[in-house]
Amino acid sequence: MATYRDEAVVLRTHKLGEADRIVTLLSRGHGKIRAVAKGVRRTSSRFGARLEPFMVADLQLYAGRNLDVIQQAESLGSYGADIVIDYERYTSANAMVETADRLSESEATPQQYLLLVGGLRALAGQQQQPRSILDSYLLRAMSLAGWAPSLDGCARCGIEGPHERFVAQLGGMACANCATPGSPRVDHDTIMLLDALIRGDWPRVDAAPAAAHNRASGLVAAFAQWHLERGIRSLAHVDRMRRDDHTVSGGAR
């Protein structure tokens, strides 16, 4: 059927001509979609605001040869307005949609769609710290894609832990025999925090010490970017902001 309907989250947009946009979407039932939204840059557009990044909409589309065409858009989640007003939420959301875009290049699933929507909803609602939401999303998205980090046994030989080294290239914690030279040593608090982030156990996440959060974020970023085979550009802005926060707090002391 040439016309179809699906719900989708807007990953990114690009200008096309004087009034149109190309919208990249992650949909629930049709995976990643690239579609044209005609006339949305005009002030008279009926649904332009519903097709901004981080928005979730119920769409009617016409299947085209190269690009589909968005015919109707009804808002399901106006998360963008609450995300873009806060830089930390905005940079975290950008890293999430960039990751979703990468993961959906080969195959997108309804579970990946629901995970992304849930993460954006949590960011917009300020349910947790933005970086914790991002770290949890990255770990769970990678797990859904088949790259769940090993935290108990050695990621290479399988011997039961606890182990002290984290090797992103191997897929998680590694025993002394398998760990590569220079791999970071990970303390018990950080391992427990990584486990809580994967499970979405927010009371345990909130109870973790600040130092464990900082270490976990670095490990999560390295793990995700290794398996995606190239860097997540948006993470550079998240990490820079975190370094600036440490500089300010350090100076305050």
C-alpha positions in Angstrom: 0.0 0.0 0.0 1.4 3.4 -1.0 0.1 5.2 2.1 0.9 3.9 5.5 0.7 5.0 9.2 3.2 4.7 12.0 4.4 6.4 15.1 8.0 7.8 15.1 10.5 9.9 16.9 12.3 12.6 15.0 16.1 12.0 15.0 17.2 14.9 12.8 16.1 17.3 10.0 17.7 19.0 7.0 16.5 21.9 4.9 15.3 21.1 1.5 14.6 24.0 -1.0 12.9 27.1 0.4 10.1 25.6 2.5 10.6 21.9 2.9 12.6 19.6 5.2 14.0 16.1 5.0 13.1 14.4 8.3 15.0 11.3 9.6 12.7 9.2 11.8 12.9 6.1 13.9 9.5 4.5 13.7 8.0 1.8 15.7 7.0 -0.5 12.9 9.0 0.5 9.8 12.5 1.1 11.2 14.4 4.2 10.1 12.5 6.4 7.6 13.7 9.3 5.6 10.8 11.5 4.5 10.0 14.9 3.0 7.9 17.3 5.0 6.6 19.8 2.5 6.0 23.4 3.5 6.9 22.9 7.1 9.3 25.8 7.2 6.5 28.2 6.4 4.8 30.0 9.3 1.4 28.7 8.1 2.5 25.1 8.3 0.0 22.9 10.2 2.5 20.5 11.6 6.0 21.9 11.4 6.4 22.1 15.1 5.5 18.4 15.4 8.5 17.5 13.3 11.3 19.0 15.2 14.1 16.8 16.8 13.1 14.8 19.9 9.4 15.0 19.0 7.2 11.9 18.8 4.3 11.8 16.4 1.7 9.6 14.8 2.3 10.0 11.1 0.6 9.2 7.8 3.2 8.8 5.0 3.2 8.1 1.3 5.8 5.6 0.2 8.0 7.2 -2.4 10.8 5.8 -4.6 13.7 7.5 -2.8 12.0 9.5 0.0 8.6 9.0 1.6 6.3 12.0 2.0 4.7 13.0 5.3 1.1 13.8 4.8 -0.2 14.1 8.3 1.4 14.4 11.8 -0.3 14.3 15.2 1.8 14.9 18.3 2.3 12.0 20.7 5.1 13.5 22.8 6.2 17.1 22.7 9.6 16.4 24.4 11.7 18.8 22.3 10.4 22.0 23.9 11.5 20.8 27.4 14.8 19.4 26.3 16.2 22.3 24.2 15.9 24.8 27.0 18.6 23.0 29.1 22.0 22.5 27.6 22.7 19.3 29.5 19.5 17.7 28.5 20.0 18.9 24.9 23.4 17.4 24.5 22.4 14.2 26.1 19.4 13.9 23.8 21.6 14.6 20.8 23.9 11.8 21.8 20.9 9.4 22.2 19.3 10.2 18.8 22.7 10.0 17.1 23.2 6.5 18.7 19.7 5.4 17.6 20.5 6.6 14.1 23.7 4.6 14.0 22.1 1.4 15.4 19.2 1.6 13.0 21.4 1.7 9.9 21.4 -2.1 9.8 18.2 -3.1 11.6 15.7 -1.2 13.8 13.4 -2.9 16.2 10.3 -1.7 18.1 12.3 -2.2 21.3 14.9 0.3 20.2 12.1 2.8 19.3 10.5 2.4 22.7 13.8 2.7 24.5 14.6 5.9 22.8 11.1 7.4 23.4 11.4 6.4 27.1 14.8 8.1 27.4 13.6 11.3 25.8 10.5 11.3 28.0 12.7 10.9 31.1 15.0 13.8 29.9 12.0 16.1 29.3 10.4 15.2 32.6 13.7 15.7 34.5 13.2 12.3 36.2 16.9 11.7 36.7 20.2 13.4 36.0 20.6 13.8 32.2 24.0 12.0 32.1 22.6 9.0 34.0 19.7 8.8 31.6 22.1 8.9 28.7 24.4 6.3 30.2 21.5 4.0 30.9 20.2 4.5 27.4 23.5 3.7 25.8 24.0 0.5 27.8 20.5 -0.7 27.1 20.6 0.2 23.4 23.9 -1.6 23.0 22.4 -4.6 24.8 19.4 -4.7 22.5 21.7 -4.6 19.6 23.5 -7.7 20.9 26.5 -6.0 22.7 25.5 -6.4 26.3 28.6 -5.7 28.5 29.9 -8.5 30.6 30.1 -7.4 34.2 30.3 -10.7 36.2 32.4 -13.1 34.1 35.4 -12.3 31.9 34.2 -11.0 28.6 36.9 -13.1 26.8 37.3 -16.4 28.6 34.1 -16.5 30.7 35.8 -17.2 34.0 33.7 -15.9 36.9 34.7 -12.7 38.6 34.9 -10.4 40.3 37.5 -8.8 37.9 39.2 -5.5 38.1 39.8 -4.4 34.5 37.3 -3.1 31.9 38.2 -3.7 28.3 35.8 -2.1 25.8 37.3 -4.0 22.9 36.6 -7.4 24.6 33.1 -6.4 25.7 33.3 -5.6 29.4 35.2 -6.8 32.5 38.3 -9.0 31.9 40.3 -11.3 34.1 44.0 -10.6 34.7 45.1 -13.1 32.0 42.8 -11.5 29.3 43.0 -7.8 30.1 45.1 -5.7 27.7 47.9 -3.6 29.1 46.8 -0.2 30.2 43.1 -1.2 30.5 41.4 0.8 33.3 40.9 -0.6 36.8 37.3 -0.5 37.9 36.2 -0.4 41.5 33.2 -2.3 43.0 31.0 0.9 43.2 31.4 1.6 39.5 30.6 -2.0 38.5 27.5 -1.9 40.7 26.5 1.4 39.1 26.9 0.0 35.6 24.7 -2.9 36.5 22.0 -0.6 38.0 22.1 1.6 34.8 21.5 -1.5 32.6 18.6 -2.6 34.8 17.1 0.9 35.2 17.4 0.5 39.0 17.2 4.2 39.7 17.3 4.0 43.6 20.7 2.2 43.2 21.8 4.7 40.6 20.9 7.7 42.8 22.8 6.1 45.8 26.0 5.7 43.9 28.9 8.1 44.8 29.7 10.9 42.4 33.1 9.5 41.6 31.5 6.2 40.5 29.2 8.2 38.1 32.2 9.9 36.5 34.1 6.7 36.0 31.0 4.8 34.7 30.3 7.5 32.2 33.8 7.2 30.7 33.5 3.5 30.4 30.0 3.6 28.9 31.2 6.2 26.3 34.3 4.0 25.4 32.2 0.9 25.2 29.4 2.3 23.0 31.8 4.1 20.6 34.0 1.0 20.2 31.1 -1.2 19.1 29.6 1.5 16.9 33.0 1.6 15.2 33.2 5.4 15.1 32.8 8.2 17.6 29.5 9.6 18.8 30.1 13.2 18.0 27.5 14.6 20.4 29.3 12.9 23.3 32.2 15.4 23.0 29.8 18.2 24.0 28.5 16.1 27.0 32.0 15.3 28.2 33.2 18.9 27.7 30.4 20.2 29.9 31.2 17.6 32.6 34.8 18.7 32.6 33.8 22.3 32.9 31.5 21.4 35.8 34.4 19.8 37.6 36.6 22.8 37.0 34.0 25.1 38.5 33.3 22.9 41.5 37.0 22.4 42.0 37.5 26.1 42.0 34.7 26.6 44.5 36.3 24.4 47.0 
